[in-house]
Amino acid sequence: MNHIVDGHHHIWRQADLPWLTGPMQPRIFGPYEPIRRDYPIQEYLDDLKGTGVTRSVYVQTNWANDRFEDEAAWVQQTADEHGWPHAIVAYANFAVDDVRPQLDRLRRYPLLRGVRMQLHWHENPIYRFAARSDLCADPMIRRNVARLVDYGWSFDLQVFTPQMPEAAELADACPKVTFILQHAGMLEDLSPSGRSAWRAGMARLAACPNVVSKLSGLGTFIHRNDPAHIAAVITDTVAIFGAERCLFGSNFPIEKLWTSYRELIDAFRAAAAPLSSAQQTAIFSATAARVYRL
């Protein structure tokens, strides 16, 4: 493994993000005062110095929905000026009759590789994002996601364990679209029964050959960089999906709330150490390079 691809990071301007302006709102990752500010590309590059990261993928950060193209344009301009990031996952609203007018607007940005609309819903309102738990089963969503094949773009899929069966049905319904499961399936219930249910859901998703799992955001629910937790999630996910269908993502600067980039990479490297060199290369570079066409 000669280099690392960060398959999931963010840069942002505070003024563009509703959740970083105005009163503090409860968030899934806890108090976030330290990141209620600009996180420009140079700070990101400073964060990853000396870590071996050579390429990165920007994933949308929930600008106002009607400004989805502005976000893609700004990130493309950042990349044109700085050489980073190397791919963009933008936002589009798939809960409309026809998503193609939005996709056509995004098509003008050369680094576009995928689209994300967060579908995760949870009984705990702090963890909730989507309006309903069953959006993966919505015929309109399925019809619009299937249209991504005409653009050659992937869909970054974000769901909780109870949603995984319907998420797998969505992937089955769109067999020519690559689905990139966010944050290794958002494991939040760390009880034995919670882990068992998560493994079962992951196995159902892994049965879809067009689904890969992103190993990112693993501190989201525990609010710390926990090498043992990272190792457990990686071990289980690799056993279920195979390393060739797993990819690393930093989720920076969210994870910066509790750790440094170097400490995060060190924890991931330690977790992957028992794996073969080929498996490590898949997780840290080859899978991301393949699915995001870097």
Buried (B, 14 or more C-beta within 10 A) or exposed (E): BEEBBBBBBBBBBEEBBEEBEEEEEEBBBBEBEEBEEBBBBEBBBEBBEEBEBBBBBBBBBBBEEEEBBEBBBBBBEBBEEBEBBBBBBBBBEBBEEEBBEBBEBBBEBEBBBBBBBBBBBBEEEEBBBBEEBEBBBBEBBBBBBBBBEEBBBBBBBBBBBBBBBBBBBBBBBBEEBBBBBBBBBBBBBEEEEEBEBBBEBBBBBBEBEBBBBBBBBBBBBBEEBBBEBBBBBBBBBBEBBBBBBBBBBBBBBBBBBBBBBEBBBBBBBBBBEEBEEEBBBBBBBBBBBBBBBB
